[in-house]
Amino acid sequence: MTSDNSIESPAFAVDSLSVRHFRPRLGRILAGAAIATVLGAFTLNAFLRGLLPDASLPARILSAISSMSYYAAPALALASVLVTSRSIPFPAAASVEASARGLRFQELDVSTGGRRLETNGRSRWIPRERIASGIVVPTEVRPSLDIYLRNGDRLVITLQSENQARQILSALGIDASRRAVALTLGSPSRPLIAGCITFPLVTLALALLLLSLPVPDALFIPATAMSVTIIMLLILSPFRPREVIIGTDGVTIGGAWRTRFIPCSLIEDVYKRSSIVALKLKGGKQIVIKPQDDELQRAIYNRIREAIQSKFEQDPEALPDLEQLEPRGLDLSAWRASLRALSLPRDDYRRAAVPSDVLIAVVEDANAPPGRRIGAALALGSSGHPGARETIRSAAEACASQGVRVALERAAEDDLDDAALERALEEAAEAEAADPRARR
């Protein structure tokens, strides 16, 4: 982090009893390296031993490297746990200043009773460009604000009230209405624990199985190593941390084998029970999200409820025919031409131009059909509105749907292509197919 003494007056400032800095992405990298070290050394050793004489110098070097890797793997695993669960640097009380430019932390010296004494001169500055998103995390004692950086790090700011946390998000411009939040569920230690338990069992079981088959001696060790590696990768996949993205348009939930986007229009209700957050969909289906702790459970529940309760407040009678913004089977060039015509003033009162404020409202409406939102973005971009690009990019940042987010980002740059458009429309069609009654 860099220091910045010329930062503008903060939009909001508050004292925090504790600011912690966690590095979960680094933890996941170290955990993956630990698993790869064991499986890689095991597989490489098995393959090369069949090709090299046991007494040869290359074989001895290979054996030494394999032995070292089995010592390195636990060290990597321990480092993964430490950087994930411990704050680096150590927690510190700080004055927090938030503005549209970023976050500034001024460390405080605090007495035993928690009374503020004075700043100690140490400060940190995080530019707004490095901040990805944030979420308010309610706790039984004091709420915290989790700030996620673009490099994967997470800042945890302990505050006196949830309102203070929301004011910081608003000052940064990343509150629930303006920015989707991506949360990682599960710890990097889960695949490590699963691997430690299953690796010896899988190796023994496959060795016994291959002994019962007519496998040539020269192929026995390589076949065992390859089979163990493939099966271990399959076993560990469900234990990897999952990502949940919550935006104004819906929720994207990562799975072991596929990622699913659920638009808000499909969500009938959300509730928390035991250690889960459940989404009740129209039609009776239920989607379960399993956070790793109660605080994150409450945070996810609150953020999803905010998303599904947001409504598009416009008088339908006062709006022009917004279906004109949708593709309606036109190819991209013809659609662009029709949208350009819609955004320009017309003498024909029966086909009046769609006002810029209506286009902006449609672009920002998370409940509008994706084709209509993308069309509104293209029309807004060709209208010459001075804030068009910033408005469209802001709407894209609030999207949980990857297809719609990419399409809006491309539209903001006037760089939308057929592939991005088709992906967004296909994603919407899949969500609609899950429950046809959600069709608008």
C-alpha positions, 0 to 999 in steps of 0.5 A: 500500500502506498501513502498519500498525503494529498487525499481530498477531505473524506466523504465519511470518517469513523474510528475502528477498534480493529482493522485486519488484513487477510490474504485468502487468495494467497492461501488458496495458491499455497494450498494448491501448491501443497496438493500439486507438490504431493501429486506431482512428485508422486506421479513424476517419480512413478513414471520416471522410475520405470524409465531409469535404473534405480542405481543411476544418478538421475534416479537418485536425484529424482528420489531426493527431489521427491523426498524434499517435496513431501517435506515441502507440502506440509510447510506449504499447507501450514503457510496456507492456513496461516495467511488465510486465518491470521491478519498480516499485518497484525490487527490495529485500531485506526481512523478510517476515511472513505471517499470516492478516491479510496480508503485511508487508514490512520493507526491509533494508539488506544488505551486498555479501556478503548479510549482514543489517545492519538494517531501514531503517524502510521497510515495506509492508503488504498486507491478506489481502483484497487477496491472490488466490493464490500459487504456488511457482516452483522455479528453478535458483538460489533458489526464489521465491514468486509472490503474485498480488494482486486488482488484477492485480499480482504480487509475486515473493519470492526465498527460500532454500527451497521449504519457506519459500514453502509456509509463507508460503502456509500462513500466509496460508491460500492454499496449494494445498489451500485456494485455486486459483491463476490464472496468465497465460501469454504476454506483452503484447508478443506481440500488439504484435509480431504487430500490427507485422508483420501490419498493413502486410501485411494493409492492402496485401493487402486494398487490392490485393484491393479494387482488383480488385473493383468497389468504388465510390471513395467506399467504397474507403477505408472498406471497406479500413479496416473489413476491416483492423480485423476481420481484425487483431482475428482475427489478434491473438486467438491472441496474447493472454495466456491464463489457466490456473486450477489448483484442487483440482478440476481445471484451467481452460485459456483458449483463443483462442475457448473456455475448457475445464475439465478435472476431475482425474478425467479427468487420467491423468498430467501430465508436462513435456517441452521447454517444455510441460506436457502433461496426458494424459487418460483415453482417450489425449487430450493437452492442452498448456500452453505456459508462457513460461519454464522456471521457470513450467513447473516451477511449473505442473507441480508444482501440477497434480501436487499437485491430481491426487494429492489423494485423498478419504480416507474409509471408504466403508462408514462413509458414508451414501448420498451420492447423496441429496445430488445433484439426481436430476432434482428442481427446485431448490425440491424439491431444497432441501427434500430436502436440508434434511431430510437435514441434520436429525436423524431418528427413522427409522434407515433415513434418518439425517441426514448428519452435518455432518463428512461434509457438510464432507468432501463440500464440500471433496472436489474429486473428488466430482461437482459436483451432490453438492458443491453439494447438500452445501453447501446441506445444510450451510448449512441445518444450522445449522453455525457454520462452514458459510458460511466452509467453503463459501466456502473450498471455492469459492476452491479451485475451478478450475471457474468454474461450480462456484465460482460455484454454491458461492459462491451456496450459501454465501450461500443465494442459489443459483438455477437458472441457476448450478446449471445452468451448474455441472452442464452444465460437469460434463456436458461434461467427462464427455462428453469421456471417459465412463469418468471417470464416478464 
